[in-house]
Structures are given as structure tokens and as C-alpha cells.
Amino acid sequence: MDFTSLNLFGTPLQHVETYVDYDGPRTFSMRSAAWPIYYIFNAVDEDEAAGSLTFLAVAVTESRFRATRSGLITFRDAFAGAGTGAVTLVTWVTSDDGRSVVLEPISEIPPEWLPVPGARLNLKTATTKAFDARDLVHLSEAQDRTIFAFEVESANSNITEFPTRF
């Protein structure tokens, strides 16, 4: 199955990482080589008799991808909370003539195809630009006022940077 050249917005796609691999990748992400668009793929149905394997593919922005990867957004919400036209059903069919793919945009996802509530990827992810004290000094000088910063750590989060404004 060649996911890199699917007829999705932003093709060609490049593999980012695989989260579940069982007899081939079942849950994985890809990104557009030309646009700041990511796709998260999740296998939802396999019919051995028909020779088909169906995936949900959701298009997300880079910030939503990072939030999903870090666990800020549940894996279920990455799909269920997607905007109109962002979810595509990708069905690979294997027959004697070879392998073909059918792409079908869907607006409503059957509940049994959504990941379980609360499921998160929970991976270390840089969710914002790293803090640089020089940026704070430049901002202070540009605005001619005193600015301060403090660091907040959370033991239950994989967010590596967290912006705060007061």
C-alpha cells in the first residue's frame, strides 16, 4: 500500500511515524511535502473475504498534530473534532487484478470507528517555540517596559514548552 501518492490535498506525502504496526502499519502519520498539513491514519475495518482494508485519514494543521501527539488532544478528538471535509475514508482493495484504492470524504464517522474515549498518544512533543531569554529582552526594550517570565512544570504532561501571557 503506497500512502505517499494518495490523491489527498498536499500530495506527495512523507511518512512521519508509526504508532501501531500489526502486519503492516495500522496507525501512523504522514505530512505533505509541499504544505504544512499532516494526516493521521487509523485502520478501522478489515474484510479478509473481500480483500479490503479501510483507514480513516484526518487532515490536521501542524499545531493540531503536535497537540494530538503530545496528548493535549485525545486521539478520538483528533478525528471526531475535525472540520468539514477533513476526514477521508481510504479503502485498499486487493483482487486478482492487483491492488486499488478508493477515497471517500465523509462527514460523519461511525462511533465504532472512533478511538476509545481518553486514548492519547502521549509522546514527548515540542508544542511551541522554545523559550529564549533574548526574545524577552528584545520585547521589553521594544515596548519600553519591564517584562518577567517564570517556568511552569507539569508532571502529567508531555508538553516541552508552555507559553504564558499575563
N, C-alpha and C positions, 0 to 999 in steps of 0.2 A: 504494500500500500504506500503510494507516494503522496504524502500530505503536503509536500513542498510546492507542488504545482496545482493545487486545487483552485477552482475558479472562484476564489473568495477575494474580497476587496483587499488590495495591498500585496497580492502575489507578485513575485515568488516569496514563499515563506521559509524561514530558517528555524530549525529545532532549537529550543531554549533548554528545556529539561524534561525528564520523565519522572512522574510521581508514582505511578503504578505500572508494573510490567508483568504481565502474565500471558505467556505465549504471544508476545508482542506487546507494544505499548498500549495501555488501556486508558491511562490518564496522563496527559502531558501538555506542554505549552509550546507555542511557536510564535514567532514575531515576523512582521513584514520587513522585508529587506529595504523597502522604499519609504514606508510611512511609520509613524510612531504608534503602531497598532499591534496588539498582542491577541492571540487566540488561545483559549483554554479548551482542550478537547477532553471529553469523558465518554467512555464506552457505556452505552445504556441498554443495548439489546444485541443478542447473538442468536441466529437461527441456523443451526448446522444443516438442517434439511434443505433449507432454501439457499444455503451458502452465503448468508449475509451477515454483516457486522455493522451496527449502527452506532454513531457517535453524536453527541451534542457538541457543537462548537460555538463558543461565545466570544464575540469580539469585544475587547476592553482597551481602555487607554492605558498608558504606561503607569500612571499613578494608581489606577484601579487594580492593575495586575500586581503591583508591589504591595498594595493593601491586602489583596487576597492571598498572596504568597506569604506575607508576614503573619496572617491570622486576624488582622483588623476586620476584614470582611469574611464572613463564613463562606465556605466553598459552595454551599447551597445558594446563598445570596448572590454570588458571582453570576449564577445562571438565572435565578428567579428575579433578581433585581435589574436585569439587563434591559436596556432601552429597546424601543420598537425597531425591528429589523436586525438586531444584534445577534440573534440566535439562529443557527443553521443546523439542520439535520443532515448529517453526512452518512450515507449508506453505501458501503462497499459490497458488491455482489460478485461472487466467484461462480463462473459457469464453465462449461467445456470450451467456450469461445475465449476465455480469459477473464480478466477482472475489469469491472466497470464501476463507476461511482455516480451516485445520484445526490445532488444538493437540493435541499428544500428549506427555504426560510420558514420559520414557524414563530407564531406569536404566543401560543400557549403551550407550556411544557407539561406533559402528564406528570402528576405528583410522584408516581413511582420511578420516574427517570431522574428526579432531583436527588442530589446527595442528602444524606440524613441531616436533620437539623443539628446544628452545633459542630459539624465536621469542619475542621480547619486544616490548612496546610502547615501552619506553624513553623516556618523556616526563617532563619536569620535573613533580614532584608533591610537594606538602606531605603527608608521611606521618604526621606527628604535630603537635601543637600547637607553635607557635614558642616558643623559649626566651625567658623573661622573667626577668631577674635578680631582680626584685622577688619573684617566686614563691619563689626560693631563700632570700631573706632572711626571708620570712614563715615558711617551713618551718623554718629554723634557729631562729628565735625561738620558734615553737610547740613545738619539740622540745627547746629549751634545749641545743643542741649545735652544733658547728661543722660546716658542710657546704661542700663545694667542688664546682666544676664545671670541666670542660675540654671543649674543642671538638675533634671528630674530623672530618677531611675525607677523603673518598674520591674519587679522580679517576674511578673506574669506576662511579659510582652517581649516580642522579638523585634520591636522597633529599635533601630540602631540610632536614630536621631529623632527628636521630637521638637518641633518649633513651637514657641510660646510667645505671645504678644500681650503686653499689659498696657 
